[in-house]
Amino acid sequence: MKKFTFFLITSITLLTFSKGDVALAQMHNDNMEMMSKTGCKGFHMVDGGFSLLDQLDLTKEQRDKILNIKLSYKEKNDKIETEIMKTKYELKEEYSKEKIDSDKIKSLNAKLSKLKAQLIENRENQKVEILALLTPEQLNKFQELKKNWMWKMKKNMMWK
């Protein structure tokens, strides 16, 4: 039974990641199309670049540090997302039992909430670490670019 459960979780994980890659690729294509129409590049990494950060004249040292920060958090977040998937699977299993253990469900829901909160915290910490690498001039320029980018995104959303 343990081998079967492990096999099932592993299969689900692999399927989810493979479907996620397809969905991510489609989302990337959609974003690229929208960005080409609006003329904005976006905030996140695009085609291996740093998009808004590309416009800040970063030094090689800054780029290397930013890449290391992103990779470090990606590794952490991948582990958390895997744990979230496992916990959701456990919850689904618990709900499908003939006799539901409400304490176990509460415990799993609490675990799920903590994991999701950790993801959010990691994303915010990543932003803070990256922004801390910028000079005051770069930070000012970044904030202006981000304002303009967000305005373009809102404007584009209003016309859809």
Phi and psi in radians as a Rosetta constraint file:
Dihedral C 1 N 2 CA 2 C 2 CIRCULARHARMONIC -1.119 0.35
Dihedral N 2 CA 2 C 2 N 3 CIRCULARHARMONIC -0.700 0.35
Dihedral C 2 N 3 CA 3 C 3 CIRCULARHARMONIC -1.116 0.35
Dihedral N 3 CA 3 C 3 N 4 CIRCULARHARMONIC -0.720 0.35
Dihedral C 3 N 4 CA 4 C 4 CIRCULARHARMONIC -1.114 0.35
Dihedral N 4 CA 4 C 4 N 5 CIRCULARHARMONIC -0.793 0.35
Dihedral C 4 N 5 CA 5 C 5 CIRCULARHARMONIC -1.073 0.35
Dihedral N 5 CA 5 C 5 N 6 CIRCULARHARMONIC -0.786 0.35
Dihedral C 5 N 6 CA 6 C 6 CIRCULARHARMONIC -1.059 0.35
Dihedral N 6 CA 6 C 6 N 7 CIRCULARHARMONIC -0.789 0.35
Dihedral C 6 N 7 CA 7 C 7 CIRCULARHARMONIC -1.059 0.35
Dihedral N 7 CA 7 C 7 N 8 CIRCULARHARMONIC -0.742 0.35
Dihedral C 7 N 8 CA 8 C 8 CIRCULARHARMONIC -1.124 0.35
Dihedral N 8 CA 8 C 8 N 9 CIRCULARHARMONIC -0.809 0.35
Dihedral C 8 N 9 CA 9 C 9 CIRCULARHARMONIC -1.111 0.35
Dihedral N 9 CA 9 C 9 N 10 CIRCULARHARMONIC -0.751 0.35
Dihedral C 9 N 10 CA 10 C 10 CIRCULARHARMONIC -1.080 0.35
Dihedral N 10 CA 10 C 10 N 11 CIRCULARHARMONIC -0.767 0.35
Dihedral C 10 N 11 CA 11 C 11 CIRCULARHARMONIC -1.099 0.35
Dihedral N 11 CA 11 C 11 N 12 CIRCULARHARMONIC -0.776 0.35
Dihedral C 11 N 12 CA 12 C 12 CIRCULARHARMONIC -1.086 0.35
Dihedral N 12 CA 12 C 12 N 13 CIRCULARHARMONIC -0.752 0.35
Dihedral C 12 N 13 CA 13 C 13 CIRCULARHARMONIC -1.052 0.35
Dihedral N 13 CA 13 C 13 N 14 CIRCULARHARMONIC -0.824 0.35
Dihedral C 13 N 14 CA 14 C 14 CIRCULARHARMONIC -1.114 0.35
Dihedral N 14 CA 14 C 14 N 15 CIRCULARHARMONIC -0.750 0.35
Dihedral C 14 N 15 CA 15 C 15 CIRCULARHARMONIC -1.118 0.35
Dihedral N 15 CA 15 C 15 N 16 CIRCULARHARMONIC -0.730 0.35
Dihedral C 15 N 16 CA 16 C 16 CIRCULARHARMONIC -1.100 0.35
Dihedral N 16 CA 16 C 16 N 17 CIRCULARHARMONIC -0.787 0.35
Dihedral C 16 N 17 CA 17 C 17 CIRCULARHARMONIC -1.158 0.35
Dihedral N 17 CA 17 C 17 N 18 CIRCULARHARMONIC -0.672 0.35
Dihedral C 17 N 18 CA 18 C 18 CIRCULARHARMONIC -1.199 0.35
Dihedral N 18 CA 18 C 18 N 19 CIRCULARHARMONIC -0.709 0.35
Dihedral C 18 N 19 CA 19 C 19 CIRCULARHARMONIC -1.162 0.35
Dihedral N 19 CA 19 C 19 N 20 CIRCULARHARMONIC -0.644 0.35
Dihedral C 19 N 20 CA 20 C 20 CIRCULARHARMONIC -1.081 0.35
Dihedral N 20 CA 20 C 20 N 21 CIRCULARHARMONIC -0.670 0.35
Dihedral C 20 N 21 CA 21 C 21 CIRCULARHARMONIC -1.121 0.35
Dihedral N 21 CA 21 C 21 N 22 CIRCULARHARMONIC -0.724 0.35
Dihedral C 21 N 22 CA 22 C 22 CIRCULARHARMONIC -1.148 0.35
Dihedral N 22 CA 22 C 22 N 23 CIRCULARHARMONIC -0.791 0.35
Dihedral C 22 N 23 CA 23 C 23 CIRCULARHARMONIC -1.122 0.35
Dihedral N 23 CA 23 C 23 N 24 CIRCULARHARMONIC -0.700 0.35
Dihedral C 23 N 24 CA 24 C 24 CIRCULARHARMONIC -1.117 0.35
Dihedral N 24 CA 24 C 24 N 25 CIRCULARHARMONIC -0.731 0.35
Dihedral C 24 N 25 CA 25 C 25 CIRCULARHARMONIC -1.105 0.35
Dihedral N 25 CA 25 C 25 N 26 CIRCULARHARMONIC -0.738 0.35
Dihedral C 25 N 26 CA 26 C 26 CIRCULARHARMONIC -1.132 0.35
Dihedral N 26 CA 26 C 26 N 27 CIRCULARHARMONIC -0.757 0.35
Dihedral C 26 N 27 CA 27 C 27 CIRCULARHARMONIC -1.096 0.35
Dihedral N 27 CA 27 C 27 N 28 CIRCULARHARMONIC -0.711 0.35
Dihedral C 27 N 28 CA 28 C 28 CIRCULARHARMONIC -1.060 0.35
Dihedral N 28 CA 28 C 28 N 29 CIRCULARHARMONIC -0.788 0.35
Dihedral C 28 N 29 CA 29 C 29 CIRCULARHARMONIC -1.083 0.35
Dihedral N 29 CA 29 C 29 N 30 CIRCULARHARMONIC -0.749 0.35
Dihedral C 29 N 30 CA 30 C 30 CIRCULARHARMONIC -1.083 0.35
Dihedral N 30 CA 30 C 30 N 31 CIRCULARHARMONIC -0.762 0.35
Dihedral C 30 N 31 CA 31 C 31 CIRCULARHARMONIC -1.116 0.35
Dihedral N 31 CA 31 C 31 N 32 CIRCULARHARMONIC -0.735 0.35
Dihedral C 31 N 32 CA 32 C 32 CIRCULARHARMONIC -1.093 0.35
Dihedral N 32 CA 32 C 32 N 33 CIRCULARHARMONIC -0.699 0.35
Dihedral C 32 N 33 CA 33 C 33 CIRCULARHARMONIC -1.124 0.35
Dihedral N 33 CA 33 C 33 N 34 CIRCULARHARMONIC -0.810 0.35
Dihedral C 33 N 34 CA 34 C 34 CIRCULARHARMONIC -1.115 0.35
Dihedral N 34 CA 34 C 34 N 35 CIRCULARHARMONIC -0.723 0.35
Dihedral C 34 N 35 CA 35 C 35 CIRCULARHARMONIC -1.162 0.35
Dihedral N 35 CA 35 C 35 N 36 CIRCULARHARMONIC -0.608 0.35
Dihedral C 35 N 36 CA 36 C 36 CIRCULARHARMONIC -1.209 0.35
Dihedral N 36 CA 36 C 36 N 37 CIRCULARHARMONIC -0.573 0.35
Dihedral C 36 N 37 CA 37 C 37 CIRCULARHARMONIC -1.247 0.35
Dihedral N 37 CA 37 C 37 N 38 CIRCULARHARMONIC -0.686 0.35
Dihedral C 37 N 38 CA 38 C 38 CIRCULARHARMONIC -1.577 0.35
Dihedral N 38 CA 38 C 38 N 39 CIRCULARHARMONIC -0.273 0.35
Dihedral C 38 N 39 CA 39 C 39 CIRCULARHARMONIC 1.410 0.35
Dihedral N 39 CA 39 C 39 N 40 CIRCULARHARMONIC 0.184 0.35
Dihedral C 39 N 40 CA 40 C 40 CIRCULARHARMONIC -1.914 0.35
Dihedral N 40 CA 40 C 40 N 41 CIRCULARHARMONIC 2.679 0.35
Dihedral C 40 N 41 CA 41 C 41 CIRCULARHARMONIC -1.684 0.35
Dihedral N 41 CA 41 C 41 N 42 CIRCULARHARMONIC -0.443 0.35
Dihedral C 41 N 42 CA 42 C 42 CIRCULARHARMONIC 1.761 0.35
Dihedral N 42 CA 42 C 42 N 43 CIRCULARHARMONIC 3.040 0.35
Dihedral C 42 N 43 CA 43 C 43 CIRCULARHARMONIC -1.692 0.35
Dihedral N 43 CA 43 C 43 N 44 CIRCULARHARMONIC -0.555 0.35
Dihedral C 43 N 44 CA 44 C 44 CIRCULARHARMONIC -1.566 0.35
Dihedral N 44 CA 44 C 44 N 45 CIRCULARHARMONIC 3.045 0.35
Dihedral C 44 N 45 CA 45 C 45 CIRCULARHARMONIC -1.099 0.35
Dihedral N 45 CA 45 C 45 N 46 CIRCULARHARMONIC 2.333 0.35
Dihedral C 45 N 46 CA 46 C 46 CIRCULARHARMONIC -2.288 0.35
Dihedral N 46 CA 46 C 46 N 47 CIRCULARHARMONIC 2.181 0.35
Dihedral C 46 N 47 CA 47 C 47 CIRCULARHARMONIC 0.870 0.35
Dihedral N 47 CA 47 C 47 N 48 CIRCULARHARMONIC 0.742 0.35
Dihedral C 47 N 48 CA 48 C 48 CIRCULARHARMONIC 1.392 0.35
Dihedral N 48 CA 48 C 48 N 49 CIRCULARHARMONIC -0.028 0.35
Dihedral C 48 N 49 CA 49 C 49 CIRCULARHARMONIC -1.731 0.35
Dihedral N 49 CA 49 C 49 N 50 CIRCULARHARMONIC -3.054 0.35
Dihedral C 49 N 50 CA 50 C 50 CIRCULARHARMONIC -1.956 0.35
Dihedral N 50 CA 50 C 50 N 51 CIRCULARHARMONIC 0.187 0.35
Dihedral C 50 N 51 CA 51 C 51 CIRCULARHARMONIC 0.846 0.35
Dihedral N 51 CA 51 C 51 N 52 CIRCULARHARMONIC -1.867 0.35
Dihedral C 51 N 52 CA 52 C 52 CIRCULARHARMONIC -0.993 0.35
Dihedral N 52 CA 52 C 52 N 53 CIRCULARHARMONIC -0.679 0.35
Dihedral C 52 N 53 CA 53 C 53 CIRCULARHARMONIC -1.128 0.35
Dihedral N 53 CA 53 C 53 N 54 CIRCULARHARMONIC -0.458 0.35
Dihedral C 53 N 54 CA 54 C 54 CIRCULARHARMONIC -1.056 0.35
Dihedral N 54 CA 54 C 54 N 55 CIRCULARHARMONIC -0.462 0.35
Dihedral C 54 N 55 CA 55 C 55 CIRCULARHARMONIC -1.542 0.35
Dihedral N 55 CA 55 C 55 N 56 CIRCULARHARMONIC 0.156 0.35
Dihedral C 55 N 56 CA 56 C 56 CIRCULARHARMONIC -1.832 0.35
Dihedral N 56 CA 56 C 56 N 57 CIRCULARHARMONIC 0.107 0.35
Dihedral C 56 N 57 CA 57 C 57 CIRCULARHARMONIC 0.926 0.35
Dihedral N 57 CA 57 C 57 N 58 CIRCULARHARMONIC 0.947 0.35
Dihedral C 57 N 58 CA 58 C 58 CIRCULARHARMONIC -1.213 0.35
Dihedral N 58 CA 58 C 58 N 59 CIRCULARHARMONIC 2.571 0.35
Dihedral C 58 N 59 CA 59 C 59 CIRCULARHARMONIC -1.355 0.35
Dihedral N 59 CA 59 C 59 N 60 CIRCULARHARMONIC 2.882 0.35
Dihedral C 59 N 60 CA 60 C 60 CIRCULARHARMONIC -1.054 0.35
Dihedral N 60 CA 60 C 60 N 61 CIRCULARHARMONIC -0.682 0.35
Dihedral C 60 N 61 CA 61 C 61 CIRCULARHARMONIC -1.085 0.35
Dihedral N 61 CA 61 C 61 N 62 CIRCULARHARMONIC -0.772 0.35
Dihedral C 61 N 62 CA 62 C 62 CIRCULARHARMONIC -1.091 0.35
Dihedral N 62 CA 62 C 62 N 63 CIRCULARHARMONIC -0.779 0.35
Dihedral C 62 N 63 CA 63 C 63 CIRCULARHARMONIC -1.048 0.35
Dihedral N 63 CA 63 C 63 N 64 CIRCULARHARMONIC -0.781 0.35
Dihedral C 63 N 64 CA 64 C 64 CIRCULARHARMONIC -1.090 0.35
Dihedral N 64 CA 64 C 64 N 65 CIRCULARHARMONIC -0.755 0.35
Dihedral C 64 N 65 CA 65 C 65 CIRCULARHARMONIC -1.130 0.35
Dihedral N 65 CA 65 C 65 N 66 CIRCULARHARMONIC -0.733 0.35
Dihedral C 65 N 66 CA 66 C 66 CIRCULARHARMONIC -1.098 0.35
Dihedral N 66 CA 66 C 66 N 67 CIRCULARHARMONIC -0.771 0.35
Dihedral C 66 N 67 CA 67 C 67 CIRCULARHARMONIC -1.064 0.35
Dihedral N 67 CA 67 C 67 N 68 CIRCULARHARMONIC -0.748 0.35
Dihedral C 67 N 68 CA 68 C 68 CIRCULARHARMONIC -1.104 0.35
Dihedral N 68 CA 68 C 68 N 69 CIRCULARHARMONIC -0.687 0.35
Dihedral C 68 N 69 CA 69 C 69 CIRCULARHARMONIC -1.096 0.35
Dihedral N 69 CA 69 C 69 N 70 CIRCULARHARMONIC -0.827 0.35
Dihedral C 69 N 70 CA 70 C 70 CIRCULARHARMONIC -1.067 0.35
Dihedral N 70 CA 70 C 70 N 71 CIRCULARHARMONIC -0.763 0.35
Dihedral C 70 N 71 CA 71 C 71 CIRCULARHARMONIC -1.143 0.35
Dihedral N 71 CA 71 C 71 N 72 CIRCULARHARMONIC -0.706 0.35
Dihedral C 71 N 72 CA 72 C 72 CIRCULARHARMONIC -1.062 0.35
Dihedral N 72 CA 72 C 72 N 73 CIRCULARHARMONIC -0.813 0.35
Dihedral C 72 N 73 CA 73 C 73 CIRCULARHARMONIC -1.255 0.35
Dihedral N 73 CA 73 C 73 N 74 CIRCULARHARMONIC -0.557 0.35
Dihedral C 73 N 74 CA 74 C 74 CIRCULARHARMONIC -1.071 0.35
Dihedral N 74 CA 74 C 74 N 75 CIRCULARHARMONIC -0.770 0.35
Dihedral C 74 N 75 CA 75 C 75 CIRCULARHARMONIC -1.075 0.35
Dihedral N 75 CA 75 C 75 N 76 CIRCULARHARMONIC -0.797 0.35
Dihedral C 75 N 76 CA 76 C 76 CIRCULARHARMONIC -1.082 0.35
Dihedral N 76 CA 76 C 76 N 77 CIRCULARHARMONIC -0.825 0.35
Dihedral C 76 N 77 CA 77 C 77 CIRCULARHARMONIC -1.194 0.35
Dihedral N 77 CA 77 C 77 N 78 CIRCULARHARMONIC -0.588 0.35
Dihedral C 77 N 78 CA 78 C 78 CIRCULARHARMONIC -1.066 0.35
Dihedral N 78 CA 78 C 78 N 79 CIRCULARHARMONIC -0.717 0.35
Dihedral C 78 N 79 CA 79 C 79 CIRCULARHARMONIC -1.128 0.35
Dihedral N 79 CA 79 C 79 N 80 CIRCULARHARMONIC -0.747 0.35
Dihedral C 79 N 80 CA 80 C 80 CIRCULARHARMONIC -1.146 0.35
Dihedral N 80 CA 80 C 80 N 81 CIRCULARHARMONIC -0.741 0.35
Dihedral C 80 N 81 CA 81 C 81 CIRCULARHARMONIC -1.120 0.35
Dihedral N 81 CA 81 C 81 N 82 CIRCULARHARMONIC -0.626 0.35
Dihedral C 81 N 82 CA 82 C 82 CIRCULARHARMONIC -1.124 0.35
Dihedral N 82 CA 82 C 82 N 83 CIRCULARHARMONIC -0.740 0.35
Dihedral C 82 N 83 CA 83 C 83 CIRCULARHARMONIC -1.141 0.35
Dihedral N 83 CA 83 C 83 N 84 CIRCULARHARMONIC -0.622 0.35
Dihedral C 83 N 84 CA 84 C 84 CIRCULARHARMONIC -1.099 0.35
Dihedral N 84 CA 84 C 84 N 85 CIRCULARHARMONIC -0.772 0.35
Dihedral C 84 N 85 CA 85 C 85 CIRCULARHARMONIC -1.080 0.35
Dihedral N 85 CA 85 C 85 N 86 CIRCULARHARMONIC -0.748 0.35
Dihedral C 85 N 86 CA 86 C 86 CIRCULARHARMONIC -1.093 0.35
Dihedral N 86 CA 86 C 86 N 87 CIRCULARHARMONIC -0.752 0.35
Dihedral C 86 N 87 CA 87 C 87 CIRCULARHARMONIC -1.152 0.35
Dihedral N 87 CA 87 C 87 N 88 CIRCULARHARMONIC -0.714 0.35
Dihedral C 87 N 88 CA 88 C 88 CIRCULARHARMONIC -1.086 0.35
Dihedral N 88 CA 88 C 88 N 89 CIRCULARHARMONIC -0.676 0.35
Dihedral C 88 N 89 CA 89 C 89 CIRCULARHARMONIC -1.113 0.35
Dihedral N 89 CA 89 C 89 N 90 CIRCULARHARMONIC -0.760 0.35
Dihedral C 89 N 90 CA 90 C 90 CIRCULARHARMONIC -1.084 0.35
Dihedral N 90 CA 90 C 90 N 91 CIRCULARHARMONIC -0.704 0.35
Dihedral C 90 N 91 CA 91 C 91 CIRCULARHARMONIC -1.086 0.35
Dihedral N 91 CA 91 C 91 N 92 CIRCULARHARMONIC -0.795 0.35
Dihedral C 91 N 92 CA 92 C 92 CIRCULARHARMONIC -1.045 0.35
Dihedral N 92 CA 92 C 92 N 93 CIRCULARHARMONIC -0.750 0.35
Dihedral C 92 N 93 CA 93 C 93 CIRCULARHARMONIC -1.093 0.35
Dihedral N 93 CA 93 C 93 N 94 CIRCULARHARMONIC -0.739 0.35
Dihedral C 93 N 94 CA 94 C 94 CIRCULARHARMONIC -1.130 0.35
Dihedral N 94 CA 94 C 94 N 95 CIRCULARHARMONIC -0.699 0.35
Dihedral C 94 N 95 CA 95 C 95 CIRCULARHARMONIC -1.208 0.35
Dihedral N 95 CA 95 C 95 N 96 CIRCULARHARMONIC -0.429 0.35
Dihedral C 95 N 96 CA 96 C 96 CIRCULARHARMONIC -1.527 0.35
Dihedral N 96 CA 96 C 96 N 97 CIRCULARHARMONIC -0.074 0.35
Dihedral C 96 N 97 CA 97 C 97 CIRCULARHARMONIC -1.244 0.35
Dihedral N 97 CA 97 C 97 N 98 CIRCULARHARMONIC 2.710 0.35
Dihedral C 97 N 98 CA 98 C 98 CIRCULARHARMONIC -1.155 0.35
Dihedral N 98 CA 98 C 98 N 99 CIRCULARHARMONIC -0.709 0.35
Dihedral C 98 N 99 CA 99 C 99 CIRCULARHARMONIC -2.000 0.35
Dihedral N 99 CA 99 C 99 N 100 CIRCULARHARMONIC 1.955 0.35
Dihedral C 99 N 100 CA 100 C 100 CIRCULARHARMONIC -1.422 0.35
Dihedral N 100 CA 100 C 100 N 101 CIRCULARHARMONIC 2.305 0.35
Dihedral C 100 N 101 CA 101 C 101 CIRCULARHARMONIC -1.692 0.35
Dihedral N 101 CA 101 C 101 N 102 CIRCULARHARMONIC 1.738 0.35
Dihedral C 101 N 102 CA 102 C 102 CIRCULARHARMONIC -1.123 0.35
Dihedral N 102 CA 102 C 102 N 103 CIRCULARHARMONIC -0.577 0.35
Dihedral C 102 N 103 CA 103 C 103 CIRCULARHARMONIC -1.134 0.35
Dihedral N 103 CA 103 C 103 N 104 CIRCULARHARMONIC -0.705 0.35
Dihedral C 103 N 104 CA 104 C 104 CIRCULARHARMONIC -1.145 0.35
Dihedral N 104 CA 104 C 104 N 105 CIRCULARHARMONIC -0.726 0.35
Dihedral C 104 N 105 CA 105 C 105 CIRCULARHARMONIC -1.116 0.35
Dihedral N 105 CA 105 C 105 N 106 CIRCULARHARMONIC -0.752 0.35
Dihedral C 105 N 106 CA 106 C 106 CIRCULARHARMONIC -1.082 0.35
Dihedral N 106 CA 106 C 106 N 107 CIRCULARHARMONIC -0.727 0.35
Dihedral C 106 N 107 CA 107 C 107 CIRCULARHARMONIC -1.111 0.35
Dihedral N 107 CA 107 C 107 N 108 CIRCULARHARMONIC -0.774 0.35
Dihedral C 107 N 108 CA 108 C 108 CIRCULARHARMONIC -1.156 0.35
Dihedral N 108 CA 108 C 108 N 109 CIRCULARHARMONIC -0.682 0.35
Dihedral C 108 N 109 CA 109 C 109 CIRCULARHARMONIC -1.133 0.35
Dihedral N 109 CA 109 C 109 N 110 CIRCULARHARMONIC -0.685 0.35
Dihedral C 109 N 110 CA 110 C 110 CIRCULARHARMONIC -1.123 0.35
Dihedral N 110 CA 110 C 110 N 111 CIRCULARHARMONIC -0.733 0.35
Dihedral C 110 N 111 CA 111 C 111 CIRCULARHARMONIC -1.078 0.35
Dihedral N 111 CA 111 C 111 N 112 CIRCULARHARMONIC -0.762 0.35
Dihedral C 111 N 112 CA 112 C 112 CIRCULARHARMONIC -1.074 0.35
Dihedral N 112 CA 112 C 112 N 113 CIRCULARHARMONIC -0.748 0.35
Dihedral C 112 N 113 CA 113 C 113 CIRCULARHARMONIC -1.086 0.35
Dihedral N 113 CA 113 C 113 N 114 CIRCULARHARMONIC -0.750 0.35
Dihedral C 113 N 114 CA 114 C 114 CIRCULARHARMONIC -1.124 0.35
Dihedral N 114 CA 114 C 114 N 115 CIRCULARHARMONIC -0.701 0.35
Dihedral C 114 N 115 CA 115 C 115 CIRCULARHARMONIC -1.131 0.35
Dihedral N 115 CA 115 C 115 N 116 CIRCULARHARMONIC -0.762 0.35
Dihedral C 115 N 116 CA 116 C 116 CIRCULARHARMONIC -1.131 0.35
Dihedral N 116 CA 116 C 116 N 117 CIRCULARHARMONIC -0.678 0.35
Dihedral C 116 N 117 CA 117 C 117 CIRCULARHARMONIC -1.121 0.35
Dihedral N 117 CA 117 C 117 N 118 CIRCULARHARMONIC -0.650 0.35
Dihedral C 117 N 118 CA 118 C 118 CIRCULARHARMONIC -1.135 0.35
Dihedral N 118 CA 118 C 118 N 119 CIRCULARHARMONIC -0.682 0.35
Dihedral C 118 N 119 CA 119 C 119 CIRCULARHARMONIC -1.052 0.35
Dihedral N 119 CA 119 C 119 N 120 CIRCULARHARMONIC -0.804 0.35
Dihedral C 119 N 120 CA 120 C 120 CIRCULARHARMONIC -1.097 0.35
Dihedral N 120 CA 120 C 120 N 121 CIRCULARHARMONIC -0.782 0.35
Dihedral C 120 N 121 CA 121 C 121 CIRCULARHARMONIC -1.063 0.35
Dihedral N 121 CA 121 C 121 N 122 CIRCULARHARMONIC -0.742 0.35
Dihedral C 121 N 122 CA 122 C 122 CIRCULARHARMONIC -1.070 0.35
Dihedral N 122 CA 122 C 122 N 123 CIRCULARHARMONIC -0.747 0.35
Dihedral C 122 N 123 CA 123 C 123 CIRCULARHARMONIC -1.096 0.35
Dihedral N 123 CA 123 C 123 N 124 CIRCULARHARMONIC -0.740 0.35
Dihedral C 123 N 124 CA 124 C 124 CIRCULARHARMONIC -1.181 0.35
Dihedral N 124 CA 124 C 124 N 125 CIRCULARHARMONIC -0.728 0.35
Dihedral C 124 N 125 CA 125 C 125 CIRCULARHARMONIC -1.084 0.35
Dihedral N 125 CA 125 C 125 N 126 CIRCULARHARMONIC -0.682 0.35
Dihedral C 125 N 126 CA 126 C 126 CIRCULARHARMONIC -1.065 0.35
Dihedral N 126 CA 126 C 126 N 127 CIRCULARHARMONIC -0.815 0.35
Dihedral C 126 N 127 CA 127 C 127 CIRCULARHARMONIC -1.027 0.35
Dihedral N 127 CA 127 C 127 N 128 CIRCULARHARMONIC -0.799 0.35
Dihedral C 127 N 128 CA 128 C 128 CIRCULARHARMONIC -1.081 0.35
Dihedral N 128 CA 128 C 128 N 129 CIRCULARHARMONIC -0.770 0.35
Dihedral C 128 N 129 CA 129 C 129 CIRCULARHARMONIC -1.098 0.35
Dihedral N 129 CA 129 C 129 N 130 CIRCULARHARMONIC -0.719 0.35
Dihedral C 129 N 130 CA 130 C 130 CIRCULARHARMONIC -1.191 0.35
Dihedral N 130 CA 130 C 130 N 131 CIRCULARHARMONIC -0.817 0.35
Dihedral C 130 N 131 CA 131 C 131 CIRCULARHARMONIC -1.123 0.35
Dihedral N 131 CA 131 C 131 N 132 CIRCULARHARMONIC -0.500 0.35
Dihedral C 131 N 132 CA 132 C 132 CIRCULARHARMONIC -1.167 0.35
Dihedral N 132 CA 132 C 132 N 133 CIRCULARHARMONIC -0.357 0.35
Dihedral C 132 N 133 CA 133 C 133 CIRCULARHARMONIC -1.393 0.35
Dihedral N 133 CA 133 C 133 N 134 CIRCULARHARMONIC -0.273 0.35
Dihedral C 133 N 134 CA 134 C 134 CIRCULARHARMONIC -1.418 0.35
Dihedral N 134 CA 134 C 134 N 135 CIRCULARHARMONIC 2.594 0.35
Dihedral C 134 N 135 CA 135 C 135 CIRCULARHARMONIC -1.288 0.35
Dihedral N 135 CA 135 C 135 N 136 CIRCULARHARMONIC 2.867 0.35
Dihedral C 135 N 136 CA 136 C 136 CIRCULARHARMONIC -0.989 0.35
Dihedral N 136 CA 136 C 136 N 137 CIRCULARHARMONIC -0.667 0.35
Dihedral C 136 N 137 CA 137 C 137 CIRCULARHARMONIC -1.159 0.35
Dihedral N 137 CA 137 C 137 N 138 CIRCULARHARMONIC -0.756 0.35
Dihedral C 137 N 138 CA 138 C 138 CIRCULARHARMONIC -1.127 0.35
Dihedral N 138 CA 138 C 138 N 139 CIRCULARHARMONIC -0.689 0.35
Dihedral C 138 N 139 CA 139 C 139 CIRCULARHARMONIC -1.124 0.35
Dihedral N 139 CA 139 C 139 N 140 CIRCULARHARMONIC -0.758 0.35
Dihedral C 139 N 140 CA 140 C 140 CIRCULARHARMONIC -1.067 0.35
Dihedral N 140 CA 140 C 140 N 141 CIRCULARHARMONIC -0.803 0.35
Dihedral C 140 N 141 CA 141 C 141 CIRCULARHARMONIC -1.100 0.35
Dihedral N 141 CA 141 C 141 N 142 CIRCULARHARMONIC -0.724 0.35
Dihedral C 141 N 142 CA 142 C 142 CIRCULARHARMONIC -1.044 0.35
Dihedral N 142 CA 142 C 142 N 143 CIRCULARHARMONIC -0.794 0.35
Dihedral C 142 N 143 CA 143 C 143 CIRCULARHARMONIC -1.106 0.35
Dihedral N 143 CA 143 C 143 N 144 CIRCULARHARMONIC -0.672 0.35
Dihedral C 143 N 144 CA 144 C 144 CIRCULARHARMONIC -1.149 0.35
Dihedral N 144 CA 144 C 144 N 145 CIRCULARHARMONIC -0.810 0.35
Dihedral C 144 N 145 CA 145 C 145 CIRCULARHARMONIC -1.062 0.35
Dihedral N 145 CA 145 C 145 N 146 CIRCULARHARMONIC -0.718 0.35
Dihedral C 145 N 146 CA 146 C 146 CIRCULARHARMONIC -1.146 0.35
Dihedral N 146 CA 146 C 146 N 147 CIRCULARHARMONIC -0.708 0.35
Dihedral C 146 N 147 CA 147 C 147 CIRCULARHARMONIC -1.033 0.35
Dihedral N 147 CA 147 C 147 N 148 CIRCULARHARMONIC -0.844 0.35
Dihedral C 147 N 148 CA 148 C 148 CIRCULARHARMONIC -1.090 0.35
Dihedral N 148 CA 148 C 148 N 149 CIRCULARHARMONIC -0.721 0.35
Dihedral C 148 N 149 CA 149 C 149 CIRCULARHARMONIC -1.097 0.35
Dihedral N 149 CA 149 C 149 N 150 CIRCULARHARMONIC -0.797 0.35
Dihedral C 149 N 150 CA 150 C 150 CIRCULARHARMONIC -1.144 0.35
Dihedral N 150 CA 150 C 150 N 151 CIRCULARHARMONIC -0.649 0.35
Dihedral C 150 N 151 CA 151 C 151 CIRCULARHARMONIC -1.103 0.35
Dihedral N 151 CA 151 C 151 N 152 CIRCULARHARMONIC -0.769 0.35
Dihedral C 151 N 152 CA 152 C 152 CIRCULARHARMONIC -1.089 0.35
Dihedral N 152 CA 152 C 152 N 153 CIRCULARHARMONIC -0.697 0.35
Dihedral C 152 N 153 CA 153 C 153 CIRCULARHARMONIC -1.141 0.35
Dihedral N 153 CA 153 C 153 N 154 CIRCULARHARMONIC -0.779 0.35
Dihedral C 153 N 154 CA 154 C 154 CIRCULARHARMONIC -1.101 0.35
Dihedral N 154 CA 154 C 154 N 155 CIRCULARHARMONIC -0.768 0.35
Dihedral C 154 N 155 CA 155 C 155 CIRCULARHARMONIC -1.059 0.35
Dihedral N 155 CA 155 C 155 N 156 CIRCULARHARMONIC -0.768 0.35
Dihedral C 155 N 156 CA 156 C 156 CIRCULARHARMONIC -1.107 0.35
Dihedral N 156 CA 156 C 156 N 157 CIRCULARHARMONIC -0.674 0.35
Dihedral C 156 N 157 CA 157 C 157 CIRCULARHARMONIC -1.189 0.35
Dihedral N 157 CA 157 C 157 N 158 CIRCULARHARMONIC -0.587 0.35
Dihedral C 157 N 158 CA 158 C 158 CIRCULARHARMONIC -1.159 0.35
Dihedral N 158 CA 158 C 158 N 159 CIRCULARHARMONIC -0.496 0.35
Dihedral C 158 N 159 CA 159 C 159 CIRCULARHARMONIC -1.605 0.35
Dihedral N 159 CA 159 C 159 N 160 CIRCULARHARMONIC 0.034 0.35
